Amino acid sequence: DIFSALADINQPDIKRASLAFGALFGAGMFVTTIVVGSVVLSRPFTLTQRPYMRDLIFYIAAVYWTFYILWNNRITILISVGFIMMYLSYVFVVIFGRIIYQKWKK
């Protein structure tokens, strides 16, 4: 999905770029709703709330940030670096959240 979105964004037609964003959001919504719901329906289990909520919060933040870009109709280097920082903070939260959770669990 990412590489096809990058290919669409690099096209001179602005409609293709908005289509790429729509495809990425559609894929994200599909995973967070349909896939999770289908798995729960196929075999009942208890969803681990902490990781799911963490991922959902970061996804919502990324969607909000992207809509901000689309609303202003421009992207700057600062906004691009912000996306990278958001991803790095996600990795940080995942790694250190796991470490803290394991220590707290003991």
Secondary structure, 3 states (H helix, E strand, C coil): CHHHHHHHHCCCCHHHHHHHHHHHHHHHHHHHHHHHHHHHHHCCCCCCHHHHHHHHHHHHHHHHHHHHHHHHCCCCHHHHHHHHHHHHHHHHHHHHHHHHHHHHHC
